[in-house]
Amino acid sequence: MTTRAAPPLEALLHPVRDDLAAVEAEIARMTATTAAPLGRLLGHIARFSGKRLRPALTLIAARLFGDVRPDHATVAAIIELIHTATLVHDDILDESAMRRRVETVNRLVGNETAVLLGDYLFATSFKEAAALEDRFASRYLSEIVAIVCRGEILQTHHRNDFDLTEETYFRIIEDKTAALYAAALRCGAVLAGGSGAECDAASAFGLKIGCAFQIVDDILDLTGEEEAVGKSLGTDLDKAKMTLPLLRLRERAGGADLDRFRRALQSTDTKERRSILPLLGEYGAIESARRSAETLVEEARVELKRMPNRPERALLLQCAAYVMHRDR
């Protein structure tokens, strides 16, 4: 299977560049502080800012279902703060050293301060959500934080679980990753005045491309180049997380290779764990996982038919293509 290059994200998001500038201003407002140690850490994690895809989806949905309101920038900023908090905590759990080509917070100042910084970002997102005039958005975003944390706990619980089911895997990635994509689109649609059915379609689109995004992330963790991806790779295998490519390898391998895979996952030796990487190609596990991501993207495209036929619908289609074909 040939993988096409992803459309350049900067060009893709050009139509909402002015609205994204408003989101950046909101993030700056929310994270402003006079406490110097905290300010330095917040300045450091500002360097983690990458795709801004979730805020962009909120803004695209706003335009698709009506108009961009001031609350859209605030909601998009809250969603990005929640996402950033999860990155800080993820890096602690994975013992990662690099994110967006800079040191992770845990590597820079240790786990204790990193945990507190993630908690600070969650608390800030709660405070800002509570201040929203729209009661739906404030309640819903609080629920999303709980869902994301639930997914992380479920994933941590199932480390070293060679018998993890695909059903549980998809429950994990829906909670810890896809829920924020669904929230970005649903909030954008609801605040713009979309109908119930339209908002459901937007949320379903977000959930599907969010799951596809995580599957591609899991593939890149096993096959990507750190310089290209910009963060520590191999952490899923090192932490014995049974991601979809590894589940597909377990499904396809047999005999001595299956035994070798099981022993490697149970080993505490990083070199032994990574020795099974060639098996992923031999058994087509990577391509099988990629096909599942492609299926999710196709299902997301079907949801677009339930949305207004405006230029922003084509923009969402391009976002789905980006999710599928990105290399970082």
C-alpha positions in Angstrom: 0.0 0.0 0.0 1.4 3.4 -0.9 1.1 6.2 1.6 0.5 9.7 0.2 2.0 12.7 1.8 -0.3 14.6 4.1 -1.5 18.0 2.8 0.5 20.8 4.4 -1.3 21.7 7.6 -0.5 25.4 7.4 -2.0 25.6 4.0 -5.0 23.5 5.1 -5.8 25.8 8.0 -5.2 29.0 6.1 -8.9 29.8 5.8 -9.2 30.0 9.7 -5.9 31.7 10.4 -7.4 34.9 11.8 -9.7 32.9 14.1 -6.8 30.7 15.2 -5.0 33.9 16.1 -7.9 34.7 18.5 -7.5 31.3 20.0 -3.8 31.9 20.6 -4.7 35.2 22.3 -7.1 33.3 24.6 -4.5 30.7 25.5 -2.1 33.5 26.4 -4.7 35.1 28.6 -5.6 31.9 30.3 -2.0 31.0 31.1 -0.8 34.5 32.1 0.7 34.5 35.6 2.9 36.7 37.8 4.5 33.6 39.4 7.9 33.4 37.8 8.6 29.6 38.2 5.1 28.8 36.8 5.5 31.3 34.0 8.8 29.7 32.9 7.2 26.3 32.7 4.2 27.7 30.9 6.5 29.4 28.5 8.3 26.1 28.0 5.2 24.1 27.2 4.1 26.8 24.8 6.9 25.3 22.6 4.8 22.1 22.5 2.2 23.9 20.5 2.0 22.0 17.3 -0.8 21.3 14.9 -3.6 23.2 16.7 -5.9 20.8 14.8 -8.5 20.6 17.5 -9.0 24.3 17.8 -9.2 24.6 14.1 -11.9 21.9 14.0 -13.9 24.0 16.4 -13.6 27.0 14.2 -14.4 25.1 11.0 -17.5 23.7 12.6 -18.5 27.2 13.7 -18.4 28.4 10.1 -20.0 25.3 8.7 -23.1 25.6 11.0 -23.3 29.4 11.3 -20.8 32.0 12.4 -17.8 32.2 14.6 -18.7 33.8 18.0 -16.3 35.0 20.7 -17.0 31.9 22.8 -15.7 29.7 20.0 -12.1 31.0 20.6 -12.5 30.5 24.3 -13.8 26.9 23.9 -11.1 26.1 21.4 -8.5 27.4 23.8 -9.9 25.3 26.7 -9.8 22.2 24.6 -6.2 22.9 23.7 -5.3 23.4 27.4 -6.9 20.0 28.2 -4.9 18.4 25.4 -1.7 20.1 26.7 -2.3 18.8 30.2 -2.7 15.3 28.9 0.6 15.6 27.0 2.4 16.7 30.2 1.0 13.7 32.1 1.6 11.3 29.2 5.3 12.2 29.1 5.6 11.4 32.8 3.9 8.0 32.4 5.9 7.2 29.3 9.2 8.6 30.7 9.6 10.5 27.5 12.5 12.9 27.0 11.4 14.9 24.0 8.3 16.5 22.7 8.1 18.8 19.7 11.9 18.6 19.6 12.3 20.2 23.0 12.7 18.6 26.5 9.6 17.3 28.1 8.6 18.9 31.4 9.4 15.8 33.4 12.9 15.7 31.9 13.4 19.4 32.6 12.2 19.7 36.2 11.2 16.2 37.3 8.0 14.2 37.7 6.7 16.0 40.8 6.6 19.5 39.2 5.4 18.0 35.9 2.4 16.4 37.6 1.5 19.7 39.3 1.8 21.6 36.0 -0.6 19.2 34.3 -3.0 19.6 37.2 -2.7 23.4 36.9 -3.6 23.2 33.3 -6.6 21.0 34.1 -7.7 23.3 36.9 -7.4 26.3 34.5 -9.5 24.6 31.9 -12.2 23.9 34.5 -12.2 27.5 35.7 -12.5 28.9 32.2 -15.2 26.4 31.3 -17.2 27.4 34.4 -17.1 31.0 33.3 -18.7 30.3 29.9 -22.2 31.7 29.5 -23.3 28.7 27.5 -24.1 26.1 30.2 -23.9 23.2 27.7 -20.3 24.0 26.9 -19.2 24.3 30.5 -20.8 21.0 31.6 -19.8 19.1 28.5 -16.1 20.2 28.7 -16.0 19.1 32.3 -17.3 15.7 31.3 -14.7 15.5 28.5 -11.8 16.0 31.1 -13.2 13.0 33.0 -13.5 10.9 29.9 -9.9 11.6 28.8 -8.6 10.8 32.3 -10.6 7.6 32.3 -9.0 6.5 29.0 -5.5 7.2 30.4 -6.2 5.1 33.5 -7.6 2.3 31.4 -4.6 2.3 29.2 -2.2 2.3 32.2 -4.2 -0.6 33.8 -3.8 -2.7 30.6 0.0 -2.3 30.3 1.7 -5.7 29.9 -1.7 -7.1 29.0 -0.8 -9.5 26.1 -4.5 -10.6 25.9 -5.9 -7.1 25.5 -9.0 -7.2 23.2 -9.4 -4.8 20.3 -12.7 -3.8 21.8 -10.8 -2.5 24.9 -8.1 -0.9 22.7 -10.8 1.1 20.9 -12.5 2.1 24.1 -9.1 3.4 25.3 -8.4 5.5 22.2 -11.9 6.8 22.0 -11.6 8.1 25.6 -8.0 9.4 25.7 -7.7 10.8 22.2 -10.9 10.8 20.1 -13.1 12.4 22.7 -11.3 15.7 22.3 -11.8 15.7 18.6 -15.5 15.0 19.1 -15.7 17.8 21.6 -14.0 20.3 19.4 -16.5 19.7 16.6 -19.6 19.4 18.8 -18.8 22.6 20.7 -18.2 24.4 17.4 -21.5 23.2 16.0 -23.6 23.7 19.1 -22.4 27.3 19.7 -23.0 28.1 16.1 -26.6 27.0 16.3 -26.4 23.6 14.6 -29.4 21.3 14.9 -29.3 18.2 17.1 -28.7 15.9 14.2 -26.0 18.1 12.7 -24.2 18.3 16.0 -24.3 14.6 16.3 -22.9 14.2 12.9 -20.1 16.6 13.7 -19.3 14.8 16.9 -19.3 11.4 15.1 -16.9 12.8 12.4 -14.6 14.0 15.2 -14.7 10.7 17.1 -13.8 8.7 13.9 -10.9 10.9 12.8 -9.7 11.1 16.4 -9.5 7.3 16.5 -7.7 7.3 13.1 -5.3 9.9 14.4 -4.4 7.7 17.4 -3.9 4.6 15.2 -1.6 6.6 12.9 0.2 7.8 16.1 0.6 4.2 17.2 2.0 3.3 13.8 4.5 6.2 13.9 5.6 5.2 17.4 6.8 1.9 15.9 8.0 2.9 12.5 8.7 6.7 12.5 11.9 8.7 12.7 12.3 10.7 15.9 13.8 13.7 13.9 10.7 13.8 11.7 8.1 13.1 14.3 9.7 15.4 16.8 9.1 13.3 20.0 10.4 10.2 21.8 9.4 7.1 19.9 9.2 3.4 20.8 7.6 4.3 24.1 4.5 2.1 23.5 6.6 -1.0 23.1 8.9 0.0 25.9 5.9 0.4 28.2 4.3 -2.8 26.9 1.2 -1.0 25.5 -0.7 -3.3 23.1 -1.5 -0.8 20.4 -3.4 -1.9 17.3 -0.3 -2.8 15.2 0.8 -5.1 18.0 -2.7 -6.6 18.4 -2.7 -7.4 14.7 0.8 -9.0 15.0 -0.5 -11.2 17.8 -3.5 -12.1 15.7 -1.3 -13.1 12.7 1.8 -14.6 14.2 2.0 -18.2 15.2 4.2 -20.8 16.7 7.7 -19.7 17.5 7.1 -16.1 16.4 4.1 -15.7 18.7 6.1 -17.2 21.6 8.9 -14.8 20.8 6.5 -11.8 20.8 5.0 -12.8 24.1 8.4 -13.2 25.7 9.6 -9.9 24.3 6.6 -8.0 25.7 7.1 -9.6 29.1 10.8 -8.8 29.1 12.2 -5.8 31.0 15.0 -5.5 28.5 14.3 -2.7 25.9 16.5 -4.3 23.3 14.6 -7.6 23.5 11.3 -5.8 23.2 12.3 -3.9 20.2 13.7 -7.1 18.6 10.2 -8.0 17.5 9.8 -4.9 15.3 10.8 -6.7 12.1 7.8 -9.1 12.7 5.4 -6.2 12.2 6.4 -6.0 8.6 6.7 -9.7 8.0 3.1 -10.3 9.1 1.6 -7.1 7.6 0.6 -5.8 11.0 1.4 -2.2 10.2 -0.6 -2.3 7.0 -3.5 -4.0 8.7 -3.7 -1.3 11.3 -3.4 1.4 8.6 -6.3 -0.1 6.8 -8.4 0.2 9.9 -7.5 3.9 10.2 -8.5 4.3 6.5 -11.8 2.7 7.2 -12.5 5.1 10.1 -11.7 8.0 7.8 -14.0 6.7 5.2 -16.8 6.4 7.8 -16.1 10.0 8.9 -16.5 11.2 5.3 -20.0 9.6 5.3 -20.9 11.8 8.3 -20.1 14.8 6.2 -23.2 14.1 4.1 -25.3 15.0 7.1 -23.8 18.5 7.3 -24.5 21.6 5.3 -23.0 21.8 1.8 -20.8 24.8 2.5 -17.0 25.3 1.7 -16.1 24.3 5.2 -17.3 20.7 4.5 -14.6 20.3 2.0 -12.1 21.7 4.5 -13.2 19.0 7.0 -12.6 16.4 4.2 -9.1 17.7 3.8 -8.5 17.5 7.6 -9.5 13.9 7.4 -6.9 13.3 4.7 -4.3 15.1 6.8 -5.0 12.8 9.8 -4.6 9.7 7.6 -1.4 10.6 5.7 0.6 12.7 8.2 4.2 11.7 9.1 4.4 13.5 12.5 
